[in-house]
Amino acid sequence: MRKRVMLSLAAALLMAGILCRPVQARPRQPQGASAAVAATTSAAPAPNPASGGESSALNRQLEAAQSAGDNSWMLVCTALVLMMTGPGLALFYGGLVRKKNVLATMMQSLALMAVVTVLWAVFGYSLCFHSGTTWIGSLGYMFLNHVGAAPNPAYAPTIPQQTFMMFQLMFAIITPALICGAFAERMKFSAMLLLVCLWTILVYDPMAHMVWGQGGFLNAALGGAIPTLDFAGGTVVHITSGVSALVCALYLGKRTGYPAQPMPPHSVVLSFIGACLLWVGWFGFNAGSALAAGSLASSAFVATHMGAAGATLGWMLVEWRRNGRPSVLGAVSGAVAGLVAITPASGFVGPMPALLIGFLAGAFCYYMVSTVKHRFGYDDSLDAFGVHGAGGTLGALLTGVFASRAVNPIFKNASGAAAPVGLIDGNFRQVLNQLGGIAIAWLIAIAGTLIILKVVDLLVGLRVSPEQEVQGLDVALHGEEGYNFEV
């Protein structure tokens, strides 16, 4: 009986995603981290002033009000995305490790909030968003030169460029933090810091420029050679971090005692709280990528929630069928998998396709974590690849299937009218474009991470000693304990 119910639910979700195409009251201009166009404005009654001077003054007031509203929204979204790293990811990862490594794991997230910020201010933002080559930006914004209150019309014409810079910084912070889940409980803190600095420069900055920067090779809005749809970071954030995580896990080798020795999470409660904070913060991650407080932000907000809900059910149902009961850790892992998969599609799909993308991601990531990892025997400690690498790849591919001009008319035909965006819209080439973008993200992540690991290993060494690993990284690396029950 339970099997028939699950099959019926899956069939219903599949039909909903195929048959229910989004219909909007009016086309929206494409915006977001993956698009650079004029800001959307709310329809307002035409003024009937007594003179042209009054009309100009009213227009200036309307523009100022829109700018203030957009800027307020983006500042909130920036804070939400920072919350995803600390406390969201810190709690999620911290609960998944053993008790003796909880502080060391959380410390990685906090340290990256500081280190990546400095790199970003010095040259990271410039390499990502200043015009340069098709592969990397130039140093025109070095030390945040010329980054102030004036907007950058190429990216976000209604908010200060400082706001845009800070919003993008939060993406740069959380991306390498995700990688830490793969080498948890066995890497030196010094090695982690050096790894992240080099990885941000050699992997993240080029990918961010290619997908979102002016003249980028994969930029769908600004005429890239391979226009890859990535609204909020499927390729830039999740594929690069997830694939790099797999490379790290393979290069470092397994934890001492893995898999013979059981290594269960020390606190599913912490992970549960962290996952819920990630879900909330993800609204800033995706809806904020509209870069304005308009209808596209609302659409991305809805899609984000639907994707997370669908994936929670997808993971839970397949786990229930396989193990006879759903686990709490599985449910929250499914929610994160859905948030990952809907990220590239959030600004291009409607609610029902988002629900379907999430459901498929939940089932697929469960398979990657429960079957593929054990079959190949690699020790991806906290399943960074199984959730982010696999989920990001699936989400980026399905974006090319379900993206719709009714949600985001990012492409125009010769006459200036909205052109088909995804496969269901009639653009068959977009799936190939997505595959091209995915392949480039995989290649850069693999090659860049391998080179960086070899360099770091030569300079400072990667792994702690076996004695330190057995003792626990909290005491061995930081001289502290996460819990002291004797006081």
Secondary structure, DSSP 8 states (H G I E B T S, - for coil): -HHHHHHHHHHHHHHHHHH-----SS-----STT---------------SSHHHHHHHHHHHHHHHHHHHHHHHHHHHHHHHHIIIIIIHHHHHHHS-GGGHHHHHHHHHHHHHHHHHHIIIIIHHHHHS-B-SS-B-STTGGGTT-SSS-BTTTBTTS-HHHHHHHHHHHHHHHHHHHTTTSTTTB-HHHHHHHHHHHIIIIIHHHHHHHHSTT-TTBTTTT-SS-B--SSSIIIIIIHHHHHHHHHHHHH---TTTTTS----S-HHHHHHHHHHHHHHHHHHHHGGG-SSSHHHHHHHHHHHHHHHHHHHHHHHHHHHHHSS--HHHHHHHHHHHHHHHTTTTTT--HHHHHHHHHHHHHHHHHIIIIIHHHHT---TT-HIIIIIHHHHHHHHHHHHH--TTT----B-TTSSB---SGGGT-THHHHHHHHHHHHHHHHHHHHHHHHHHHHHHHT-SB--HHHHHH-HHHHHHS--S--TT-
